[in-house]
Structure formats: structure tokens, C-alpha cells
């Protein structure tokens, strides 16, 4: 379903005479909101992420390969279209690309600036303390995030012929301009982002603080859930102490997370202890993985068994990171 919904949205929109690209984007946004319901299994999300990363990488590569394969013919057709507009010099194409990029840069900056001001106003109306972001951050947000895959996908769907059978006017010029805008945008982002972000590295602590605050709130909800499950599982069993010990270990994990964000001296000690424990666990996992590989090389365990264990170790290591 995850793979077919965007294609189905595209085909349906094209059948109804709309934009298939915009329909696919809208379907993706809708699916992201539906994902917030949390109905999918954790294993499904892990596998789906891996599949989508592979599909996205492959499709982006195919898109640029198709563009490169058509580039000589596109350039020739674009030059003819420019000459039809009374401009003999093909360098006018570069002027068009530069003018479009400048317009897009101004539009992006205005959009980010206005949306940021709206977000600040809404937050202040709710009583939340919000600092006004510096213009450097607004400029960095305006430059960042430029990829161009949707732009190329959209422009490559322009039809070759109109309904009456005549060629689509200036199609080659439109595709070449879109490609030029994408390439120039990516180049500008690569050049401008490092100096813009150099003095903004410290601002990442705000995101980390928000994530830690969310984890603490989630932990406060997790402890009562564990206590409820303990009463449910231990009811009617003579070895209730076994269930209590298991529940105590789980709840201790969440209590340490809550206490580690209190801001006092004990919280600093807990965070330092967690950092040391994390490093020791990572060391142990690496040693465990090397041992499993050694067992597989000496045929003490099967390759299939080794792969399963190593995958579990890898997931634990990524979680600790």
C-alpha cells in the first residue's frame, strides 16, 4: 500500500485531467499524517524505511539519468525556442536561469520569513516563550532543502504534443530551464550553506532540548502503563515477585530518564553515568559482533544464524548511537 498509493494518486489525477505530480505529493503528505496514528508495527516501519530509501535513491538516479540522456537534444530545441523569441544568442538561456533563481531565492526568503513570523505569533498567543530567529537562520532555511527531484519530475511530464497534434511549444526550453535552476540551486546551497551555518551550530541544542522534553513526557506515561501491566500479568500467579522484579527494571529505566532531566547535580551525575554505560555497551556490542563473525568463519554456527544475530546487534548499536 505504501508503494502503490503515490502511483495510484498520480494515475487518478492524470485520468481526471489534473497534475499527477502534485497529486503524488499530496498523497505523500496525507500518508505522513496517517502515519502519526501509530497503527503500523515497528518491524513494518523499519522495513518500509529501508525499502523507501532504496526506491527513492533509485528513482532520483533514474530521473537525472533520463535528463542527461536527453540533454543534447534539449539544448538544441531550447536554442531554437530562444531564437523564435528574437534572441539569437543562446547565452540568453543562462540569463533566464539566473533570473528565475534570483526570483525563487527572493520567494523562498519571503516565504520562510513570513511563516516564521506567523509561527512566533501563534506561539506567543499560546503563552509560549519564543525567540525571534536571526536573519542568518532565515537565509539558511531559504537556501537549504533544495533538491529538484519534484521539479524535474513535473517538467518531464509535459506532453510531447498538444491535443490537436502539434508539438508542445518550448517544451525543450522549459525542461532545460528547470534543469538549470536545479543545478544552480544545488551549487548555491553547497557554497552558501557552510558560511551561513558556521555560527548557528549552537542553536541545535534547542531541538535536543525539545526531544529530551518529549522523551520525559513519554516516560511519565510509560511508568503507569508498566504498573498496570504488572498487576494484570501477576494476578493469580504465585511467583508475583518475578513479575515485580521485571517491572522494577523497566520502570527504573524510565525513572532515570526523568531524573536525568531535572537539572540538579544528581541529574548531571545520571547523564554522565548513562554516557559511560552507553560507551561500555557499544564496546561490548562490537566485541560480541566480532565473536559471532569468528564463530561463523570457523563454522561453529551457520551463516543464517550469524546474520540474524548481527542484525540484532546492529539495531542495538544504532539505538545506542
C-alpha positions as CSV (number, residue, x, y, z in Angstrom):
1,X,0.0,0.0,0.0
2,X,2.8,2.4,0.9
3,X,4.4,1.9,-2.5
4,X,1.2,1.9,-4.6
5,X,-0.7,4.9,-3.1
6,X,1.5,7.6,-4.7
7,X,1.4,5.8,-8.1
8,X,-2.4,5.4,-7.8
9,X,-2.8,9.1,-6.9
10,X,-0.7,10.0,-9.9
11,X,-2.7,7.9,-12.3
12,X,-6.1,9.0,-10.9
13,X,-5.1,12.7,-11.2
14,X,-3.9,12.3,-14.7
15,X,-7.1,10.4,-15.6
16,X,-9.1,13.3,-14.2
17,X,-7.0,15.9,-16.1
18,X,-5.1,17.2,-13.0
19,X,-1.5,17.2,-12.1
20,X,-0.2,13.8,-11.3
21,X,3.0,15.2,-9.6
22,X,1.0,17.4,-7.3
23,X,-1.4,14.5,-6.5
24,X,1.5,12.3,-5.6
25,X,3.0,14.9,-3.3
26,X,-0.4,15.5,-1.7
27,X,-0.8,11.7,-1.2
28,X,2.7,11.6,0.4
29,X,1.8,14.4,2.8
30,X,-1.5,12.7,3.7
31,X,0.3,9.4,4.3
32,X,2.7,11.1,6.6
33,X,-0.2,12.4,8.7
34,X,-1.8,9.0,8.7
35,X,1.5,7.6,10.0
36,X,1.1,9.7,13.1
37,X,-1.7,7.4,14.1
38,X,1.0,4.8,15.0
39,X,-1.0,1.8,13.8
40,X,1.9,0.1,11.9
41,X,4.1,-2.4,13.6
42,X,7.7,-1.4,14.5
43,X,9.1,-4.1,12.2
44,X,6.9,-2.7,9.4
45,X,8.3,0.8,9.9
46,X,11.9,-0.4,9.9
47,X,11.5,-2.4,6.7
48,X,9.4,0.2,5.0
49,X,12.0,2.9,5.7
50,X,14.7,0.7,4.1
51,X,12.6,0.0,1.1
52,X,11.6,3.6,0.5
53,X,15.2,4.8,0.9
54,X,16.2,2.3,-1.8
55,X,13.3,3.3,-4.1
56,X,13.9,7.0,-3.6
57,X,17.6,6.7,-4.4
58,X,16.9,4.6,-7.5
59,X,14.1,6.9,-8.8
60,X,16.1,10.0,-8.3
61,X,19.0,8.4,-10.1
62,X,16.8,7.3,-13.0
63,X,15.4,10.8,-13.3
64,X,18.8,12.5,-13.6
65,X,20.0,9.8,-16.0
66,X,16.9,10.4,-18.2
67,X,17.7,14.1,-18.1
68,X,21.3,13.6,-19.0
69,X,20.4,11.3,-21.9
70,X,18.1,14.0,-23.3
71,X,20.3,17.0,-22.6
72,X,21.9,17.4,-26.1
73,X,18.5,17.3,-27.9
74,X,17.0,19.5,-25.2
75,X,19.7,22.1,-25.6
76,X,19.2,22.2,-29.4
77,X,15.5,22.6,-29.1
78,X,15.9,25.3,-26.4
79,X,18.2,27.3,-28.6
80,X,15.6,27.2,-31.4
81,X,12.9,28.3,-28.9
82,X,15.2,31.2,-27.8
83,X,15.7,32.3,-31.4
84,X,12.0,32.2,-32.0
85,X,11.7,34.8,-29.2
86,X,14.0,37.2,-31.2
87,X,17.2,36.3,-29.2
88,X,19.9,35.0,-31.4
89,X,22.5,34.4,-28.7
90,X,22.0,31.1,-26.8
91,X,23.5,32.7,-23.7
92,X,20.1,34.1,-23.1
93,X,19.3,30.7,-21.6
94,X,21.8,31.3,-18.9
95,X,20.2,34.8,-18.2
96,X,16.8,33.1,-17.9
97,X,18.1,30.5,-15.4
98,X,19.8,33.2,-13.3
99,X,16.7,35.4,-13.3
100,X,14.5,32.5,-12.3
101,X,16.9,31.5,-9.5
102,X,17.0,35.1,-8.1
103,X,13.2,35.2,-8.2
104,X,13.0,31.8,-6.4
105,X,15.6,32.9,-3.8
106,X,13.6,36.0,-3.0
107,X,10.3,34.0,-2.9
108,X,11.9,31.3,-0.6
109,X,13.3,34.0,1.8
110,X,9.9,35.8,1.9
111,X,8.0,32.6,2.5
112,X,10.3,31.5,5.3
113,X,10.3,34.9,6.9
114,X,6.5,35.2,6.8
115,X,5.9,31.7,8.0
116,X,8.4,32.1,10.9
117,X,6.6,35.3,12.0
118,X,3.2,33.6,11.9
119,X,4.6,30.7,13.9
120,X,6.1,33.1,16.5
121,X,2.8,35.0,16.7
122,X,0.8,31.8,17.3
123,X,3.3,30.5,19.9
124,X,3.2,33.8,21.8
125,X,-0.6,33.8,21.7
126,X,-0.5,30.5,23.5
127,X,1.9,31.9,26.1
128,X,5.0,30.0,25.0
129,X,8.3,31.9,25.2
130,X,9.7,32.1,21.6
131,X,12.8,34.0,20.4
132,X,12.9,35.7,17.1
133,X,15.3,33.8,14.8
134,X,18.2,35.8,13.3
135,X,18.2,36.7,9.6
136,X,21.1,34.3,9.1
137,X,18.9,31.4,10.2
138,X,16.1,32.5,7.9
139,X,18.6,32.7,5.0
140,X,20.0,29.3,5.8
141,X,16.5,27.8,5.8
142,X,15.8,29.5,2.5
143,X,18.9,28.0,0.9
144,X,18.6,24.6,2.4
145,X,16.4,21.7,1.3
146,X,16.8,22.3,-2.4
147,X,16.9,19.0,-4.3
148,X,14.9,19.5,-7.5
149,X,13.5,15.9,-8.0
150,X,9.9,17.1,-7.9
151,X,10.7,20.0,-10.3
152,X,12.3,17.6,-12.8
153,X,9.6,15.1,-12.4
154,X,6.9,17.7,-13.0
155,X,8.6,19.3,-16.0
156,X,9.4,15.9,-17.6
157,X,5.6,15.1,-17.6
158,X,5.0,17.9,-20.1
159,X,3.4,16.3,-23.1
160,X,5.3,16.0,-26.4
161,X,2.2,17.0,-28.4
162,X,-0.9,19.1,-27.9
163,X,-4.4,17.5,-28.3
164,X,-4.5,18.8,-31.9
165,X,-1.3,17.0,-32.8
166,X,1.1,20.0,-32.8
167,X,4.3,19.9,-30.8
168,X,4.1,21.3,-27.3
169,X,5.6,24.9,-27.5
170,X,9.0,25.4,-26.0
171,X,9.0,22.1,-24.1
172,X,12.7,21.6,-24.5
173,X,13.3,25.2,-23.2
174,X,11.1,24.6,-20.2
175,X,13.0,21.3,-19.3
176,X,16.4,22.9,-19.8
177,X,15.4,25.9,-17.7
178,X,14.2,23.6,-14.9
179,X,17.4,21.6,-15.0
180,X,19.5,24.8,-15.0
181,X,17.6,26.1,-12.0
182,X,18.1,22.8,-10.1
183,X,21.8,22.6,-10.8
184,X,22.3,26.3,-9.9
185,X,20.2,25.9,-6.7
186,X,22.3,22.9,-5.6
187,X,25.5,24.7,-6.4
188,X,24.4,27.8,-4.5
189,X,23.3,25.7,-1.5
190,X,26.7,23.9,-1.4
191,X,28.6,27.2,-1.5
192,X,26.3,29.3,0.8
193,X,25.2,26.9,3.5
194,X,28.7,26.3,5.2
195,X,29.3,30.1,6.0
196,X,25.6,30.6,6.9
197,X,25.6,27.6,9.3
198,X,29.0,28.2,10.8
199,X,27.7,30.4,13.6
200,X,24.4,28.6,14.0
201,X,25.7,25.3,15.3
202,X,24.8,26.1,18.9
203,X,21.2,26.5,18.0
204,X,20.8,22.7,17.6
205,X,20.6,22.5,21.4
206,X,17.0,23.8,21.2
207,X,16.0,20.8,19.1
208,X,17.8,18.5,21.5
209,X,16.0,20.1,24.5
210,X,12.7,19.6,22.8
211,X,13.4,15.9,22.1
212,X,14.5,15.3,25.7
213,X,11.4,17.1,27.0
214,X,9.2,14.8,24.7
215,X,11.1,11.7,26.0
216,X,10.5,12.7,29.6
217,X,6.8,13.2,28.9
218,X,6.6,9.9,27.2
219,X,8.5,8.2,30.1
220,X,5.9,9.6,32.6
221,X,3.2,7.9,30.6
222,X,5.2,4.7,30.3
223,X,5.6,4.1,34.0
224,X,1.8,3.9,34.8
225,X,1.4,1.6,31.8
226,X,4.1,-0.8,33.2
227,X,2.4,-0.8,36.6
228,X,-1.0,-1.6,35.1
229,X,0.6,-4.4,33.0
230,X,2.3,-5.7,36.1
231,X,-1.0,-6.1,38.0
232,X,-2.6,-7.7,35.0
233,X,0.2,-10.3,34.5
234,X,0.9,-11.1,38.1
235,X,-2.8,-11.6,39.0
236,X,-3.4,-15.2,40.1
237,X,0.3,-16.2,39.9
238,X,2.3,-17.5,43.0
239,X,5.6,-16.1,41.6
240,X,4.4,-12.5,41.6
241,X,7.9,-11.4,42.8
242,X,9.3,-12.4,39.4
243,X,6.9,-10.0,37.6
244,X,7.6,-7.3,40.2
245,X,11.4,-7.6,39.6
246,X,10.9,-7.4,35.8
247,X,8.6,-4.4,36.1
248,X,11.1,-2.7,38.5
249,X,13.9,-2.9,36.0
250,X,11.7,-1.4,33.2
251,X,10.4,1.4,35.4
252,X,13.9,2.2,36.7
253,X,15.0,2.8,33.1
254,X,12.2,5.4,32.7
255,X,12.8,7.0,36.1
256,X,16.5,7.5,35.3
257,X,15.4,9.2,32.1
258,X,13.1,11.6,34.0
259,X,15.6,12.2,36.8
260,X,18.3,12.9,34.2
261,X,16.5,16.0,33.0
262,X,15.8,17.6,36.4
263,X,18.7,20.0,36.1
264,X,20.3,19.4,39.5
265,X,23.6,17.8,40.5
266,X,22.1,14.4,40.6
267,X,20.8,14.8,37.0
268,X,24.3,15.7,35.9
269,X,25.6,12.5,37.6
270,X,22.9,10.4,36.0
271,X,23.7,11.7,32.5
272,X,27.4,11.1,33.0
273,X,26.7,7.6,34.2
274,X,24.4,7.0,31.2
275,X,27.1,8.2,28.8
276,X,29.7,5.9,30.4
277,X,27.3,3.0,30.3
278,X,26.5,3.7,26.6
279,X,30.1,3.6,25.7
280,X,30.6,0.3,27.6
281,X,27.6,-1.2,25.8
282,X,28.9,-0.1,22.4
283,X,32.3,-1.7,23.2
284,X,30.5,-4.9,24.3
285,X,28.4,-5.0,21.2
286,X,31.4,-4.6,18.9
287,X,33.2,-7.5,20.8
288,X,30.0,-9.6,20.5
289,X,29.8,-9.0,16.8
290,X,33.4,-9.9,16.2
291,X,32.9,-13.1,18.2
292,X,29.8,-14.0,16.1
293,X,31.8,-13.4,12.9
294,X,34.6,-15.6,14.2
295,X,32.1,-18.4,15.1
296,X,30.7,-18.2,11.5
297,X,34.2,-18.3,9.9
298,X,35.1,-21.4,11.9
299,X,31.7,-23.0,11.1
300,X,30.7,-23.2,14.8
301,X,27.4,-21.5,13.8
302,X,25.6,-21.3,10.4
303,X,25.7,-18.2,8.2
304,X,22.0,-17.7,8.6
305,X,22.3,-17.7,12.4
306,X,25.2,-15.3,12.3
307,X,23.3,-12.8,10.0
308,X,20.3,-12.8,12.4
309,X,22.4,-12.2,15.5
310,X,24.5,-9.5,13.8
311,X,21.3,-7.7,12.6
312,X,20.1,-7.7,16.2
313,X,23.4,-6.3,17.4
314,X,23.4,-3.7,14.6
315,X,20.0,-2.5,15.6
316,X,21.1,-2.2,19.3
317,X,24.2,-0.3,18.3
318,X,22.1,2.2,16.2
319,X,19.7,2.7,19.0
320,X,22.6,3.5,21.4
321,X,24.1,5.9,18.9
